[in-house]
């Protein structure tokens, strides 16, 4: 990497290091509108989506990726760079083998009104999904099907939790994410925009693999333990289930979301082919 490193921070009392520690807490992320992004892929995802870091944190002793080093050179005069020791980077890292690149970025804020509904749109709505790892895995699946957006409601984990960002491989920055307090707002938005609501339950009458699914639509999933509340199931247009053929009565939520979203994607592709 070109350019001279003037100073390598080693102290845990550095103000930026203290800020990074605070950003592990959801309350502080909400208050500041910032989050801590660790790893080459997640940082690059943010940059690819025009999210300019407030600070890029790197450990010269750890960072060997030519791509990442090139990014540092490119942003050297545009973004604040903070060089830290490998020991200090390991101290702020939540990874077993940190690669030496992280960033403090502003979290994208979207509203339902920002979502542009097209005839091929596929949305995902999550209610009370508390595990950030599950949430991140679902976000990655949404990105893989070129999903149109994610709406989170209730006691759902923060999509900008470090564990969620890690599980999503940074794809939280690829898709619009909207957080709303009242599910009724989402239901009204679906009706106003002609978005078909697919609800999910192990007891739903329709087998996902045998059901005609058309877009625009939204797939709504609840927590593994409780599923969707009765009133939200009742508000749906198409209640579906995943058939179970073995002894297990349910699937991990992220796995179930993947199966359902890919079935919906297949329906979208048939719709396009027949258009």
TAGINOR-V744797 format. One record per residue. N is the residue number from 1. RES is the residue in one small letter. SS is DSSP state (h for helix, s for strand, l for the rest). NEAR is the number of other ideal C-beta (glycine too) atoms within 10 Angstrom. Layout:
N & RES & SS & NEAR
N & RES & SS & NEAR
This chain:
1 & x & l & 16
2 & x & l & 8
3 & x & l & 10
4 & x & l & 5
5 & x & l & 10
6 & x & l & 7
7 & x & l & 8
8 & x & l & 14
9 & x & s & 17
10 & x & l & 12
11 & x & l & 9
12 & x & l & 12
13 & x & l & 7
14 & x & l & 14
15 & x & h & 7
16 & x & h & 16
17 & x & h & 19
18 & x & h & 11
19 & x & h & 16
20 & x & h & 23
21 & x & h & 14
22 & x & h & 14
23 & x & l & 20
24 & x & l & 15
25 & x & l & 12
26 & x & h & 14
27 & x & h & 9
28 & x & h & 14
29 & x & h & 19
30 & x & h & 13
31 & x & h & 10
32 & x & h & 15
33 & x & l & 12
34 & x & s & 21
35 & x & s & 25
36 & x & s & 24
37 & x & s & 30
38 & x & s & 23
39 & x & l & 23
40 & x & h & 17
41 & x & h & 18
42 & x & h & 23
43 & x & h & 26
44 & x & h & 19
45 & x & h & 21
46 & x & h & 23
47 & x & h & 21
48 & x & h & 11
49 & x & l & 14
50 & x & l & 8
51 & x & l & 16
52 & x & l & 13
53 & x & l & 21
54 & x & l & 14
55 & x & s & 17
56 & x & s & 25
57 & x & s & 27
58 & x & s & 24
59 & x & l & 24
60 & x & l & 17
61 & x & l & 14
62 & x & l & 18
63 & x & l & 19
64 & x & l & 10
65 & x & l & 16
66 & x & h & 8
67 & x & h & 10
68 & x & h & 21
69 & x & h & 16
70 & x & h & 12
71 & x & h & 20
72 & x & h & 20
73 & x & h & 12
74 & x & h & 11
75 & x & h & 16
76 & x & l & 13
77 & x & l & 8
78 & x & l & 10
79 & x & l & 16
80 & x & s & 12
81 & x & s & 18
82 & x & s & 19
83 & x & s & 20
84 & x & s & 27
85 & x & l & 16
86 & x & h & 16
87 & x & h & 11
88 & x & h & 19
89 & x & h & 26
90 & x & h & 16
91 & x & h & 14
92 & x & h & 20
93 & x & l & 21
94 & x & l & 13
95 & x & l & 13
96 & x & l & 6
97 & x & l & 7
98 & x & l & 19
99 & x & l & 20
100 & x & l & 23
101 & x & s & 26
102 & x & s & 28
103 & x & s & 25
104 & x & s & 20
105 & x & s & 24
106 & x & s & 14
107 & x & l & 18
108 & x & l & 19
109 & x & l & 10
110 & x & s & 15
111 & x & l & 10
112 & x & h & 17
113 & x & h & 8
114 & x & h & 11
115 & x & l & 19
116 & x & l & 10
117 & x & l & 18
118 & x & l & 10
119 & x & l & 12
120 & x & l & 16
121 & x & l & 19
122 & x & s & 24
123 & x & s & 29
124 & x & s & 27
125 & x & s & 28
126 & x & s & 24
127 & x & s & 21
128 & x & l & 19
129 & x & l & 22
130 & x & l & 13
131 & x & l & 20
132 & x & h & 22
133 & x & h & 15
134 & x & h & 22
135 & x & h & 27
136 & x & h & 25
137 & x & h & 21
138 & x & h & 28
139 & x & h & 30
140 & x & h & 20
141 & x & h & 22
142 & x & h & 26
143 & x & h & 19
144 & x & h & 13
145 & x & l & 17
146 & x & l & 12
147 & x & l & 23
148 & x & l & 22
149 & x & s & 21
150 & x & s & 25
151 & x & s & 25
152 & x & s & 22
153 & x & s & 22
154 & x & l & 17
155 & x & l & 10
156 & x & l & 20
157 & x & l & 20
158 & x & l & 21
159 & x & l & 24
160 & x & l & 23
161 & x & l & 23
162 & x & h & 24
163 & x & h & 17
164 & x & h & 23
165 & x & h & 29
166 & x & h & 19
167 & x & h & 21
168 & x & h & 27
169 & x & l & 17
170 & x & l & 25
171 & x & h & 21
172 & x & h & 30
173 & x & h & 26
174 & x & l & 19
175 & x & l & 22
176 & x & l & 17
177 & x & s & 20
178 & x & s & 21
179 & x & s & 15
180 & x & s & 16
181 & x & l & 8
182 & x & l & 10
183 & x & h & 19
184 & x & h & 13
185 & x & h & 13
186 & x & h & 23
187 & x & h & 19
188 & x & h & 12
189 & x & h & 20
190 & x & h & 23
191 & x & h & 11
192 & x & h & 10
193 & x & l & 15
194 & x & l & 11
195 & x & l & 23
196 & x & s & 15
197 & x & s & 20
198 & x & s & 29
199 & x & s & 24
200 & x & s & 23
201 & x & l & 18
202 & x & l & 13
203 & x & l & 8
204 & x & l & 20
205 & x & l & 10
206 & x & s & 15
207 & x & s & 12
208 & x & h & 22
209 & x & h & 13
210 & x & h & 9
211 & x & l & 17
212 & x & l & 9
213 & x & l & 22
214 & x & l & 14
215 & x & l & 22
216 & x & l & 18
217 & x & s & 24
218 & x & s & 28
219 & x & s & 26
220 & x & s & 26
221 & x & s & 24
222 & x & l & 22
223 & x & s & 19
224 & x & l & 17
225 & x & l & 9
226 & x & l & 9
227 & x & s & 21
228 & x & l & 23
229 & x & l & 15
230 & x & h & 9
231 & x & h & 10
232 & x & h & 22
233 & x & h & 17
234 & x & h & 10
235 & x & h & 18
236 & x & l & 21
237 & x & l & 13
238 & x & s & 19
239 & x & s & 19
240 & x & s & 22
241 & x & s & 19
242 & x & l & 18
243 & x & l & 9
244 & x & l & 11
245 & x & l & 5
246 & x & l & 5
247 & x & l & 5
248 & x & l & 7
249 & x & l & 7
250 & x & l & 13
251 & x & l & 15
252 & x & l & 12
253 & x & h & 22
254 & x & h & 21
255 & x & h & 15
256 & x & h & 19
257 & x & h & 24
258 & x & h & 19
259 & x & h & 14
260 & x & h & 22
261 & x & h & 21
262 & x & h & 14
263 & x & h & 20
264 & x & h & 25
265 & x & h & 18
266 & x & h & 13
267 & x & h & 19
268 & x & h & 21
269 & x & h & 13
270 & x & h & 13
271 & x & h & 15
272 & x & h & 11
273 & x & h & 7
274 & x & l & 6
275 & x & l & 7
